[in-house]
Amino acid sequence: MSRSTNHVASRARRKKILKQAKGYFGTRKNVWTVAKNAVDKGMVYSYRDRRTKKRNFRSLWIMRINAGAREHGLSYSQFIGKCKANGIELNRKVLADLAMNHPEAFKAVVDKVK
């Protein structure tokens, strides 16, 4: 019996990878072996950086809260500690938005904490 290769499936696999490599520069977009490696590496980076993004945003929120709290004579750690003690359950994302875009509302939170 002759050997059978499923060319339809293997071509579909290659087309799927090359479609993902669309927009890459040079041979990374149209040479199968290069594109496959580039797409694999890109997927690894995207998985890793979805988690890194969360870290970066939390860090940014903390910096903004710290800047807002220091305008009212508190450090970040004092402010967060007093928020916990007084039962204020606003998360860092909301507090950072208040500190940046609504300073009067943030001042009200600081006054409640003090």
N, CA, C and O atoms as CSV, one atom per row, in Angstrom:
chain,resi,resn,atom,element,x,y,z
A,1,MET,N,N,0.849,-1.180,0.000
A,1,MET,CA,C,0.000,0.000,0.000
A,1,MET,C,C,0.893,1.241,0.000
A,1,MET,O,O,1.920,1.282,0.677
A,2,SER,N,N,0.491,2.230,-0.755
A,2,SER,CA,C,1.305,3.450,-0.836
A,2,SER,C,C,1.100,4.309,0.407
A,2,SER,O,O,0.081,4.231,1.093
A,3,ARG,N,N,2.116,5.131,0.664
A,3,ARG,CA,C,2.082,5.985,1.845
A,3,ARG,C,C,1.163,7.179,1.576
A,3,ARG,O,O,1.209,7.795,0.512
A,4,SER,N,N,0.329,7.485,2.570
A,4,SER,CA,C,-0.626,8.583,2.412
A,4,SER,C,C,-0.252,9.723,3.352
A,4,SER,O,O,-0.052,9.507,4.547
A,5,THR,N,N,-0.159,10.926,2.817
A,5,THR,CA,C,0.084,12.093,3.674
A,5,THR,C,C,-1.112,13.019,3.530
A,5,THR,O,O,-1.611,13.244,2.427
A,6,ASN,N,N,-1.549,13.536,4.621
A,6,ASN,CA,C,-2.730,14.402,4.619
A,6,ASN,C,C,-2.284,15.826,4.303
A,6,ASN,O,O,-2.069,16.641,5.200
A,7,HIS,N,N,-2.151,16.106,3.017
A,7,HIS,CA,C,-1.635,17.400,2.608
A,7,HIS,C,C,-2.597,18.534,2.950
A,7,HIS,O,O,-2.160,19.657,3.203
A,8,VAL,N,N,-3.877,18.262,2.960
A,8,VAL,CA,C,-4.859,19.303,3.274
A,8,VAL,C,C,-4.631,19.817,4.701
A,8,VAL,O,O,-4.627,21.025,4.938
A,9,ALA,N,N,-4.445,18.902,5.635
A,9,ALA,CA,C,-4.276,19.297,7.035
A,9,ALA,C,C,-2.942,19.998,7.255
A,9,ALA,O,O,-2.881,21.001,7.966
A,10,SER,N,N,-1.871,19.481,6.654
A,10,SER,CA,C,-0.564,20.100,6.884
A,10,SER,C,C,-0.509,21.487,6.256
A,10,SER,O,O,0.094,22.399,6.822
A,11,ARG,N,N,-1.138,21.657,5.081
A,11,ARG,CA,C,-1.158,22.983,4.483
A,11,ARG,C,C,-1.994,23.946,5.315
A,11,ARG,O,O,-1.657,25.124,5.433
A,12,ALA,N,N,-3.076,23.449,5.889
A,12,ALA,CA,C,-3.922,24.297,6.744
A,12,ALA,C,C,-3.150,24.756,7.979
A,12,ALA,O,O,-3.277,25.900,8.415
A,13,ARG,N,N,-2.339,23.837,8.541
A,13,ARG,CA,C,-1.516,24.212,9.698
A,13,ARG,C,C,-0.544,25.319,9.331
A,13,ARG,O,O,-0.386,26.284,10.078
A,14,ARG,N,N,0.108,25.184,8.179
A,14,ARG,CA,C,1.078,26.195,7.746
A,14,ARG,C,C,0.396,27.529,7.473
A,14,ARG,O,O,0.898,28.591,7.840
A,15,LYS,N,N,-0.772,27.449,6.814
A,15,LYS,CA,C,-1.498,28.685,6.512
A,15,LYS,C,C,-1.908,29.403,7.799
A,15,LYS,O,O,-1.887,30.632,7.868
A,16,LYS,N,N,-2.278,28.624,8.814
A,16,LYS,CA,C,-2.686,29.222,10.080
A,16,LYS,C,C,-1.521,30.001,10.705
A,16,LYS,O,O,-1.705,31.120,11.184
A,17,ILE,N,N,-0.325,29.404,10.698
A,17,ILE,CA,C,0.860,30.062,11.253
A,17,ILE,C,C,1.229,31.289,10.429
A,17,ILE,O,O,1.527,32.346,10.985
A,18,LEU,N,N,1.209,31.150,9.094
A,18,LEU,CA,C,1.567,32.282,8.233
A,18,LEU,C,C,0.554,33.418,8.371
A,18,LEU,O,O,0.909,34.589,8.233
A,19,LYS,N,N,-0.696,33.077,8.640
A,19,LYS,CA,C,-1.691,34.121,8.871
A,19,LYS,C,C,-1.383,34.871,10.164
A,19,LYS,O,O,-1.558,36.088,10.236
A,20,GLN,N,N,-0.927,34.148,11.180
A,20,GLN,CA,C,-0.560,34.797,12.438
A,20,GLN,C,C,0.681,35.668,12.278
A,20,GLN,O,O,0.858,36.640,13.013
A,21,ALA,N,N,1.543,35.322,11.317
A,21,ALA,CA,C,2.787,36.066,11.093
A,21,ALA,C,C,2.577,37.268,10.180
A,21,ALA,O,O,3.532,37.983,9.874
A,22,LYS,N,N,1.360,37.497,9.748
A,22,LYS,CA,C,1.072,38.621,8.855
A,22,LYS,C,C,1.451,39.926,9.552
A,22,LYS,O,O,1.085,40.146,10.706
A,23,GLY,N,N,2.178,40.779,8.857
A,23,GLY,CA,C,2.603,42.045,9.446
A,23,GLY,C,C,4.021,42.007,9.958
A,23,GLY,O,O,4.585,43.058,10.261
A,24,TYR,N,N,4.629,40.816,10.069
A,24,TYR,CA,C,6.023,40.725,10.492
A,24,TYR,C,C,6.916,41.215,9.358
A,24,TYR,O,O,6.480,41.289,8.209
A,25,PHE,N,N,8.160,41.547,9.676
A,25,PHE,CA,C,9.078,42.138,8.701
A,25,PHE,C,C,9.919,41.063,8.015
A,25,PHE,O,O,10.344,40.092,8.641
A,26,GLY,N,N,10.148,41.255,6.722
A,26,GLY,CA,C,11.072,40.398,5.978
A,26,GLY,C,C,10.584,38.969,5.848
A,26,GLY,O,O,9.397,38.720,5.634
A,27,THR,N,N,11.521,38.023,5.981
A,27,THR,CA,C,11.170,36.616,5.793
A,27,THR,C,C,10.326,36.060,6.928
A,27,THR,O,O,9.777,34.964,6.814
A,28,ARG,N,N,10.219,36.803,8.018
A,28,ARG,CA,C,9.415,36.328,9.151
A,28,ARG,C,C,7.945,36.184,8.767
A,28,ARG,O,O,7.208,35.447,9.421
A,29,LYS,N,N,7.512,36.873,7.723
A,29,LYS,CA,C,6.095,36.812,7.355
A,29,LYS,C,C,5.773,35.749,6.311
A,29,LYS,O,O,4.611,35.361,6.184
A,30,ASN,N,N,6.786,35.252,5.540
A,30,ASN,CA,C,6.417,34.361,4.445
A,30,ASN,C,C,7.260,33.094,4.314
A,30,ASN,O,O,6.938,32.241,3.487
A,31,VAL,N,N,8.328,32.942,5.102
A,31,VAL,CA,C,9.111,31.709,5.073
A,31,VAL,C,C,8.659,30.858,6.253
A,31,VAL,O,O,8.738,31.277,7.408
A,32,TRP,N,N,8.186,29.655,5.940
A,32,TRP,CA,C,7.514,28.818,6.934
A,32,TRP,C,C,8.326,28.618,8.204
A,32,TRP,O,O,7.817,28.846,9.301
A,33,THR,N,N,9.604,28.188,8.073
A,33,THR,CA,C,10.387,27.852,9.275
A,33,THR,C,C,10.655,29.097,10.105
A,33,THR,O,O,10.587,29.048,11.333
A,34,VAL,N,N,10.957,30.205,9.455
A,34,VAL,CA,C,11.229,31.447,10.173
A,34,VAL,C,C,9.944,31.969,10.824
A,34,VAL,O,O,9.951,32.389,11.981
A,35,ALA,N,N,8.856,31.939,10.074
A,35,ALA,CA,C,7.574,32.429,10.588
A,35,ALA,C,C,7.107,31.604,11.778
A,35,ALA,O,O,6.577,32.148,12.747
A,36,LYS,N,N,7.304,30.289,11.705
A,36,LYS,CA,C,6.877,29.412,12.798
A,36,LYS,C,C,7.603,29.777,14.090
A,36,LYS,O,O,6.982,29.883,15.147
A,37,ASN,N,N,8.920,29.971,14.002
A,37,ASN,CA,C,9.694,30.358,15.186
A,37,ASN,C,C,9.281,31.731,15.696
A,37,ASN,O,O,9.167,31.942,16.904
A,38,ALA,N,N,9.059,32.662,14.777
A,38,ALA,CA,C,8.677,34.014,15.177
A,38,ALA,C,C,7.317,34.026,15.873
A,38,ALA,O,O,7.135,34.714,16.877
A,39,VAL,N,N,6.367,33.266,15.339
A,39,VAL,CA,C,5.033,33.221,15.939
A,39,VAL,C,C,5.089,32.542,17.307
A,39,VAL,O,O,4.451,33.003,18.252
A,40,ASP,N,N,5.849,31.449,17.420
A,40,ASP,CA,C,5.987,30.770,18.714
A,40,ASP,C,C,6.554,31.720,19.763
A,40,ASP,O,O,6.052,31.794,20.885
A,41,LYS,N,N,7.604,32.443,19.387
A,41,LYS,CA,C,8.226,33.379,20.317
A,41,LYS,C,C,7.264,34.506,20.672
A,41,LYS,O,O,7.200,34.944,21.821
A,42,GLY,N,N,6.517,34.972,19.672
A,42,GLY,CA,C,5.537,36.020,19.923
A,42,GLY,C,C,4.456,35.585,20.896
A,42,GLY,O,O,4.019,36.364,21.743
A,43,MET,N,N,4.028,34.332,20.771
A,43,MET,CA,C,3.020,33.814,21.689
A,43,MET,C,C,3.557,33.724,23.115
A,43,MET,O,O,2.838,34.004,24.074
A,44,VAL,N,N,4.823,33.334,23.248
A,44,VAL,CA,C,5.447,33.270,24.576
A,44,VAL,C,C,5.486,34.663,25.191
A,44,VAL,O,O,5.147,34.843,26.361
A,45,TYR,N,N,5.901,35.650,24.395
A,45,TYR,CA,C,5.969,37.027,24.899
A,45,TYR,C,C,4.584,37.535,25.287
A,45,TYR,O,O,4.437,38.190,26.318
A,46,SER,N,N,3.574,37.245,24.483
A,46,SER,CA,C,2.247,37.775,24.777
A,46,SER,C,C,1.692,37.159,26.059
A,46,SER,O,O,1.053,37.849,26.854
A,47,TYR,N,N,1.935,35.860,26.263
A,47,TYR,CA,C,1.478,35.196,27.491
A,47,TYR,C,C,2.165,35.821,28.707
A,47,TYR,O,O,1.519,36.148,29.703
A,48,ARG,N,N,3.492,35.980,28.605
A,48,ARG,CA,C,4.263,36.540,29.716
A,48,ARG,C,C,3.827,37.973,30.010
A,48,ARG,O,O,3.650,38.350,31.168
A,49,ASP,N,N,3.655,38.768,28.957
A,49,ASP,CA,C,3.417,40.190,29.163
A,49,ASP,C,C,1.991,40.518,29.548
A,49,ASP,O,O,1.728,41.614,30.044
A,50,ARG,N,N,1.048,39.584,29.332
A,50,ARG,CA,C,-0.285,39.818,29.890
A,50,ARG,C,C,-0.208,39.848,31.407
A,50,ARG,O,O,-0.959,40.576,32.055
A,51,ARG,N,N,0.688,39.067,31.970
A,51,ARG,CA,C,0.867,39.080,33.419
A,51,ARG,C,C,1.700,40.273,33.869
A,51,ARG,O,O,1.418,40.870,34.908
A,52,THR,N,N,2.713,40.619,33.102
A,52,THR,CA,C,3.564,41.766,33.434
A,52,THR,C,C,2.754,43.063,33.416
A,52,THR,O,O,2.988,43.961,34.225
A,53,LYS,N,N,1.803,43.152,32.490
A,53,LYS,CA,C,0.973,44.355,32.375
A,53,LYS,C,C,0.216,44.624,33.677
A,53,LYS,O,O,0.082,45.774,34.097
A,54,LYS,N,N,-0.273,43.568,34.307
A,54,LYS,CA,C,-0.996,43.723,35.568
A,54,LYS,C,C,-0.085,44.319,36.640
A,54,LYS,O,O,-0.488,45.202,37.398
A,55,ARG,N,N,1.167,43.813,36.688
A,55,ARG,CA,C,2.145,44.343,37.637
A,55,ARG,C,C,2.431,45.811,37.383
A,55,ARG,O,O,2.480,46.618,38.312
A,56,ASN,N,N,2.621,46.150,36.105
A,56,ASN,CA,C,2.964,47.525,35.746
A,56,ASN,C,C,1.853,48.498,36.106
A,56,ASN,O,O,2.112,49.595,36.602
A,57,PHE,N,N,0.616,48.092,35.853
A,57,PHE,CA,C,-0.498,48.993,36.167
A,57,PHE,C,C,-0.661,49.166,37.667
A,57,PHE,O,O,-0.930,50.273,38.133
A,58,ARG,N,N,-0.503,48.082,38.435
A,58,ARG,CA,C,-0.602,48.221,39.884
A,58,ARG,C,C,0.473,49.174,40.394
A,58,ARG,O,O,0.203,49.999,41.267
A,59,SER,N,N,1.686,49.071,39.858
A,59,SER,CA,C,2.781,49.963,40.234
A,59,SER,C,C,2.435,51.418,39.903
A,59,SER,O,O,2.694,52.317,40.704
A,60,LEU,N,N,1.853,51.646,38.725
A,60,LEU,CA,C,1.461,52.994,38.318
A,60,LEU,C,C,0.394,53.553,39.260
A,60,LEU,O,O,0.461,54.714,39.662
A,61,TRP,N,N,-0.595,52.718,39.609
A,61,TRP,CA,C,-1.644,53.173,40.522
A,61,TRP,C,C,-1.053,53.553,41.873
A,61,TRP,O,O,-1.453,54.555,42.466
A,62,ILE,N,N,-0.101,52.756,42.364
A,62,ILE,CA,C,0.517,53.044,43.659
A,62,ILE,C,C,1.255,54.373,43.603
A,62,ILE,O,O,1.175,55.161,44.546
A,63,MET,N,N,1.982,54.641,42.501
A,63,MET,CA,C,2.691,55.923,42.366
A,63,MET,C,C,1.723,57.096,42.393
A,63,MET,O,O,1.990,58.115,43.029
A,64,ARG,N,N,0.599,56.949,41.699
A,64,ARG,CA,C,-0.376,58.041,41.643
A,64,ARG,C,C,-1.040,58.271,42.993
A,64,ARG,O,O,-1.257,59.416,43.390
A,65,ILE,N,N,-1.362,57.198,43.697
A,65,ILE,CA,C,-1.957,57.334,45.028
A,65,ILE,C,C,-0.951,57.983,45.972
A,65,ILE,O,O,-1.313,58.851,46.767
A,66,ASN,N,N,0.295,57.568,45.888
A,66,ASN,CA,C,1.352,58.122,46.733
A,66,ASN,C,C,1.482,59.625,46.496
A,66,ASN,O,O,1.558,60.395,47.454
A,67,ALA,N,N,1.509,60.050,45.234
A,67,ALA,CA,C,1.626,61.475,44.918
A,67,ALA,C,C,0.438,62.252,45.475
A,67,ALA,O,O,0.600,63.332,46.043
A,68,GLY,N,N,-0.771,61.684,45.304
A,68,GLY,CA,C,-1.959,62.357,45.826
A,68,GLY,C,C,-1.979,62.415,47.337
A,68,GLY,O,O,-2.379,63.429,47.909
A,69,ALA,N,N,-1.555,61.352,47.997
A,69,ALA,CA,C,-1.563,61.308,49.461
A,69,ALA,C,C,-0.530,62.268,50.045
A,69,ALA,O,O,-0.786,62.913,51.061
A,70,ARG,N,N,0.625,62.363,49.409
A,70,ARG,CA,C,1.670,63.262,49.914
A,70,ARG,C,C,1.265,64.726,49.816
A,70,ARG,O,O,1.748,65.545,50.597
A,71,GLU,N,N,0.393,65.073,48.879
A,71,GLU,CA,C,-0.122,66.446,48.811
A,71,GLU,C,C,-0.929,66.787,50.059
A,71,GLU,O,O,-1.081,67.957,50.411
A,72,HIS,N,N,-1.442,65.758,50.720
A,72,HIS,CA,C,-2.254,65.969,51.922
A,72,HIS,C,C,-1.532,65.529,53.190
A,72,HIS,O,O,-2.159,65.353,54.235
A,73,GLY,N,N,-0.211,65.350,53.100
A,73,GLY,CA,C,0.596,65.090,54.290
A,73,GLY,C,C,0.641,63.647,54.751
A,73,GLY,O,O,0.971,63.387,55.908
A,74,LEU,N,N,0.322,62.709,53.888
A,74,LEU,CA,C,0.401,61.291,54.239
A,74,LEU,C,C,1.296,60.581,53.228
A,74,LEU,O,O,1.375,60.985,52.067
A,75,SER,N,N,1.968,59.523,53.676
A,75,SER,CA,C,2.665,58.666,52.721
A,75,SER,C,C,1.669,57.621,52.209
A,75,SER,O,O,0.569,57.477,52.745
A,76,TYR,N,N,2.072,56.903,51.174
A,76,TYR,CA,C,1.205,55.871,50.592
A,76,TYR,C,C,0.860,54.807,51.632
A,76,TYR,O,O,-0.302,54.429,51.779
A,77,SER,N,N,1.879,54.326,52.355
A,77,SER,CA,C,1.633,53.219,53.291
A,77,SER,C,C,0.730,53.667,54.442
A,77,SER,O,O,-0.134,52.911,54.887
A,78,GLN,N,N,0.932,54.903,54.924
A,78,GLN,CA,C,0.058,55.419,55.981
A,78,GLN,C,C,-1.380,55.519,55.472
A,78,GLN,O,O,-2.326,55.134,56.158
A,79,PHE,N,N,-1.521,56.043,54.258
A,79,PHE,CA,C,-2.846,56.235,53.676
A,79,PHE,C,C,-3.579,54.904,53.503
A,79,PHE,O,O,-4.741,54.779,53.888
A,80,ILE,N,N,-2.903,53.917,52.929
A,80,ILE,CA,C,-3.541,52.609,52.707
A,80,ILE,C,C,-3.853,51.938,54.049
A,80,ILE,O,O,-4.912,51.331,54.209
A,81,GLY,N,N,-2.933,52.047,55.010
A,81,GLY,CA,C,-3.170,51.485,56.335
A,81,GLY,C,C,-4.389,52.074,57.002
A,81,GLY,O,O,-5.186,51.353,57.604
A,82,LYS,N,N,-4.540,53.405,56.897
A,82,LYS,CA,C,-5.696,54.066,57.508
A,82,LYS,C,C,-6.983,53.758,56.745
A,82,LYS,O,O,-8.058,53.691,57.340
A,83,CYS,N,N,-6.875,53.570,55.429
A,83,CYS,CA,C,-8.058,53.166,54.649
A,83,CYS,C,C,-8.565,51.812,55.134
A,83,CYS,O,O,-9.766,51.624,55.326
A,84,LYS,N,N,-7.643,50.870,55.330
A,84,LYS,CA,C,-8.031,49.535,55.811
A,84,LYS,C,C,-8.651,49.632,57.205
A,84,LYS,O,O,-9.658,48.986,57.495
A,85,ALA,N,N,-8.030,50.456,58.069
A,85,ALA,CA,C,-8.511,50.580,59.449
A,85,ALA,C,C,-9.912,51.189,59.496
A,85,ALA,O,O,-10.728,50.800,60.332
A,86,ASN,N,N,-10.192,52.138,58.607
A,86,ASN,CA,C,-11.498,52.806,58.587
A,86,ASN,C,C,-12.531,52.096,57.716
A,86,ASN,O,O,-13.662,52.566,57.586
A,87,GLY,N,N,-12.152,50.985,57.130
A,87,GLY,CA,C,-13.104,50.192,56.360
A,87,GLY,C,C,-13.442,50.766,54.997
A,87,GLY,O,O,-14.512,50.491,54.454
A,88,ILE,N,N,-12.539,51.564,54.438
A,88,ILE,CA,C,-12.749,52.096,53.093
A,88,ILE,C,C,-12.229,51.058,52.110
A,88,ILE,O,O,-11.029,50.788,52.069
A,89,GLU,N,N,-13.121,50.474,51.318
A,89,GLU,CA,C,-12.756,49.357,50.455
A,89,GLU,C,C,-12.669,49.763,48.983
A,89,GLU,O,O,-13.136,49.040,48.103
A,90,LEU,N,N,-12.069,50.919,48.728
A,90,LEU,CA,C,-11.807,51.316,47.344
A,90,LEU,C,C,-10.498,50.674,46.917
A,90,LEU,O,O,-9.515,50.700,47.657
A,91,ASN,N,N,-10.487,50.099,45.724
A,91,ASN,CA,C,-9.248,49.464,45.273
A,91,ASN,C,C,-8.277,50.514,44.724
A,91,ASN,O,O,-8.627,51.684,44.565
A,92,ARG,N,N,-7.065,50.075,44.442
A,92,ARG,CA,C,-6.017,51.009,44.030
A,92,ARG,C,C,-6.323,51.673,42.696
A,92,ARG,O,O,-5.960,52.828,42.474
A,93,LYS,N,N,-6.991,50.941,41.810
A,93,LYS,CA,C,-7.340,51.505,40.502
A,93,LYS,C,C,-8.269,52.702,40.669
A,93,LYS,O,O,-8.070,53.736,40.032
A,94,VAL,N,N,-9.271,52.569,41.511
A,94,VAL,CA,C,-10.235,53.641,41.731
A,94,VAL,C,C,-9.577,54.799,42.474
A,94,VAL,O,O,-9.791,55.961,42.126
A,95,LEU,N,N,-8.776,54.489,43.495
A,95,LEU,CA,C,-8.092,55.544,44.244
A,95,LEU,C,C,-7.155,56.338,43.343
A,95,LEU,O,O,-7.077,57.561,43.451
A,96,ALA,N,N,-6.442,55.647,42.454
A,96,ALA,CA,C,-5.527,56.331,41.535
A,96,ALA,C,C,-6.305,57.231,40.583
A,96,ALA,O,O,-5.864,58.340,40.281
A,97,ASP,N,N,-7.458,56.766,40.109
A,97,ASP,CA,C,-8.277,57.591,39.221
A,97,ASP,C,C,-8.780,58.826,39.951
A,97,ASP,O,O,-8.797,59.919,39.384
A,98,LEU,N,N,-9.189,58.663,41.203
A,98,LEU,CA,C,-9.629,59.817,41.990
A,98,LEU,C,C,-8.481,60.809,42.184
A,98,LEU,O,O,-8.662,62.018,42.038
A,99,ALA,N,N,-7.302,60.285,42.515
A,99,ALA,CA,C,-6.150,61.158,42.758
A,99,ALA,C,C,-5.773,61.939,41.501
A,99,ALA,O,O,-5.387,63.105,41.590
A,100,MET,N,N,-5.881,61.305,40.327
A,100,MET,CA,C,-5.496,61.963,39.077
A,100,MET,C,C,-6.574,62.911,38.564
A,100,MET,O,O,-6.291,64.071,38.266
A,101,ASN,N,N,-7.800,62.427,38.461
A,101,ASN,CA,C,-8.844,63.142,37.723
A,101,ASN,C,C,-9.861,63.872,38.593
A,101,ASN,O,O,-10.540,64.784,38.122
A,102,HIS,N,N,-9.967,63.476,39.859
A,102,HIS,CA,C,-10.954,64.104,40.745
A,102,HIS,C,C,-10.297,64.412,42.097
A,102,HIS,O,O,-10.599,63.761,43.097
A,103,PRO,N,N,-9.395,65.408,42.126
A,103,PRO,CA,C,-8.655,65.668,43.373
A,103,PRO,C,C,-9.544,66.054,44.554
A,103,PRO,O,O,-9.197,65.767,45.700
A,104,GLU,N,N,-10.690,66.704,44.295
A,104,GLU,CA,C,-11.573,67.076,45.410
A,104,GLU,C,C,-12.198,65.835,46.046
A,104,GLU,O,O,-12.373,65.782,47.263
A,105,ALA,N,N,-12.534,64.839,45.226
A,105,ALA,CA,C,-13.070,63.587,45.765
A,105,ALA,C,C,-11.991,62.828,46.532
A,105,ALA,O,O,-12.264,62.230,47.572
A,106,PHE,N,N,-10.756,62.857,46.010
A,106,PHE,CA,C,-9.653,62.184,46.702
A,106,PHE,C,C,-9.388,62.868,48.047
A,106,PHE,O,O,-9.101,62.205,49.044
A,107,LYS,N,N,-9.486,64.205,48.062
A,107,LYS,CA,C,-9.292,64.956,49.319
A,107,LYS,C,C,-10.355,64.556,50.340
A,107,LYS,O,O,-10.065,64.460,51.532
A,108,ALA,N,N,-11.583,64.324,49.878
A,108,ALA,CA,C,-12.654,63.889,50.775
A,108,ALA,C,C,-12.314,62.534,51.382
A,108,ALA,O,O,-12.547,62.314,52.571
A,109,VAL,N,N,-11.766,61.625,50.580
A,109,VAL,CA,C,-11.361,60.309,51.099
A,109,VAL,C,C,-10.247,60.481,52.123
A,109,VAL,O,O,-10.273,59.846,53.178
A,110,VAL,N,N,-9.266,61.337,51.824
A,110,VAL,CA,C,-8.149,61.565,52.757
A,110,VAL,C,C,-8.674,62.155,54.061
A,110,VAL,O,O,-8.255,61.741,55.142
A,111,ASP,N,N,-9.602,63.133,53.965
A,111,ASP,CA,C,-10.164,63.736,55.188
A,111,ASP,C,C,-10.917,62.717,56.014
A,111,ASP,O,O,-10.848,62.736,57.243
A,112,LYS,N,N,-11.645,61.814,55.340
A,112,LYS,CA,C,-12.365,60.758,56.066
A,112,LYS,C,C,-11.382,59.827,56.778
A,112,LYS,O,O,-11.642,59.360,57.887
A,113,VAL,N,N,-10.250,59.568,56.122
A,113,VAL,CA,C,-9.257,58.681,56.695
A,113,VAL,C,C,-8.578,59.324,57.910
A,113,VAL,O,O,-8.348,58.662,58.922
A,114,LYS,N,N,-8.265,60.605,57.802
A,114,LYS,CA,C,-7.603,61.301,58.911
A,114,LYS,C,C,-8.550,61.423,60.083
A,114,LYS,O,O,-8.184,61.979,61.119
